[in-house]
Amino acid sequence: MGEIRIETLQGRALLPLLPALARLRIAVFRDFPYLYEGDATYEAGYLRRYAESPCAAVIVAFDGAEAVGAATCLPLEDETATVTAPFRARGWDPARFFYFGESVLLRPWRGRGIGVAFFAAREAHARAVASVDFATFCGVRRPDDHPARPAGWVALDAFWRRRGYAPQPGLACTMSWREIGDAAETPHTLAFWTKSLTGAALP
């Protein structure tokens, strides 16, 4: 492994990297807890949104010329209705939030502080490009006795709390994807976490 380089990329600068970013998502989300059976066609459309949203960015970790990890972010207003609806239902204006889509990192590069750098870079980007008060993201919820849960697997809750994020009880959305070995997509519940970027309190 060489020296890791972290870059914040936007717009057209992302286009040459989209295939590599798609491979990263497919590889990392194949593991528990997502168990995602990757779909290259879906990935191409999903990731292109980040190149097309003026305030979006992808934070990319490079080892030499190889992209080994990435974290995405964009204004919550630019997300789909699936993601924004729970906020509107609670009476929270999506314009006050910046959404962190995912953070994916190949296993050999974990434990080197890259995940921490991803959060810091996304928060800095949000502050630089938008007048928002909060950052938010969501993570899939799995039961403790899920049959695919690996021995010794530890949820990221403690890591997220150390970054200053807190879960928002009852704030969740439903997304569907095809799990490994399944013939069709199934719905999954993802719970939201938030952090104040300005010191403002949630309504």
N, C-alpha and C positions, 0 to 999 in steps of 0.2 A: 504494500500500500504506500502511496505517496502522500504528499501534503494535500489536505483537503482545502478546496476553494469553494466559498459560498457566494453565489451571485443572485441578485434580484433582477429578474427579466420580465419585460412587458412587451405587449404588442407583437410586431413582426419578428422581433428577436426570438420569440418562442417557437415560431413555425418550424425551423429545422430540427427542433428538439422534440416535437410532438410524438414521433414514433418511439423514441427512447423513453419518454415520460409514460407513454401507454404501457410499454413493457414493464416499467417499474411498478405501476399500479397493479397490473395483472399478477406480477410475481409476488408482491407483498400481500395483497388482499386475498390471495389464494389460501394463506394461512389462517388459522383461528385468530380472532373471532368472526372474520367476514366469510371465509370459505367460498370466495367468489370464483366462479368459473368464468374466466376472462373472455370478453367479447371485443375483438379488435375494432369492429365497426362502431360499436357504441363508444369506445374510448376515443376514437378519432373525433367524433362530434362533441363529446363531453369536453375534451381538452381544448378544442378550438374556441370554445366560449371564453377561455382565459386570454387568448390572443386577441379576441374581438372586443372585450370589455375595456373601455379606456382606463379604468382605475384598477383593474385586476393585475395581479402579479403571480409569478411562480418563483419560489426560492429554490434554487438548484444547488445541490452539493456535487462538486466534481472531484474525482480523483484522477488527476491528469486530464485527459480529454473525455473520460467516461463519466456520465451522469449516474451517480450511485444512490441518490435520494432527491426528493422534491417535496415541497409543501406549497399549497395553493391558497390564494385569498382573493376576495373581491367584495364589493359592497353587497350587503344582504339584499338590497333592492334589485340587484342584477341576477339574483338566484331565481330558481323556479318557484311556482306557487306552492309546491310540496313543502319547500323549506321555509318560505315566508309566512304561510298560512297560520302556523301555531303562534307566531308573534302577533299577527293582526288579531287573531282570536282573543289574545290576552290584552289587547289594547296597546301593544308596544309598537311604535313606529319603526319599520325596518330601516328607515333612513338614518336611524341612530346607531346602527350596528354594521360591523364589518365581519364577513363570514369567512372562516378558515375551513376550506373544503376537505383537505386531507394532508397527512404528513406520512410519507412513505420512505423507508430507508432499507437498503439491502442488509441482510443479517451481518455480514463480515464487518460492516462499518458502524455497527451500533455500539453504544457505550463510550463514545468518543466526544460527547457533547454536541453532536450535530442536531439532535432533536431540540435541545435548548436554543441553539442558534436559529433554528427554523422559527420558533415562536417569537424570539426577539426581532428577527428580520420582518416577520409579518406584521407585528405590532408597530414597528417603525414605519413600515410602508403605509399602513392604515392611517397613522397620524399624519403622514406627509401628503397624502392625496385626497383625504376626505375629512369632513367635519363630523366625525362620529364620536359617540361617547363610550361604545362598548365593542368588544370583540366576542365572537361566539363561534362555537363549532358543535357538532354532534357526533356521538359514537354509538355503535350498535350495542344493544343489550342482549346478553345471553344468560341463561340460567346457570347456576353453579354446577349443576349435574349434567350439563350438555354432553352428549356422548363423544363429541369430537374435541372436547377440551383436553389439551395435552397436560400430562403430569407436570406440575411445577409452573404452569402458566400463571402469570401475575397480570392483573388488569392495570391499566395506565392511570387509574384514578389518583394515586398518590403523586405521580409525576405531574399531572395536570394541576393538582392543588398547589404544588410547589411553584408552579408558574403563576399562581394567583387566580386560577379559575375555580368556579364553584358550580355544582349541578343546580339546575332549576327544576324542582319537582313538578311533575305534570306537564312540562314543556317537552314535547316530542313530535317526531314526524315519522311517516312510514315510507320506506323505499323498497322497491322490489328488485331482486336480482336472482340469477340462477346459481344455486350452490353446486359444488363439485358433486358430480354423479346424478344430479337431477335433470329431468327432461324439460322442466318449465320453471319460470321465475316464481318466487314465493315472496310474500311481504315480510318486511323486517322492521322492528321498532328501533329508532335511534333517538337517544336522549340528548338534550342540549345542555351545554355548559357556557357560562358567560364570565367576562371580566370587565370591570370598568377601566377604560383607558384615560379618563379625565378626572376621576374622583366622583363623578355623578352617580347617584343612586338610581337603581331601577324603580320605575313607578310602583 
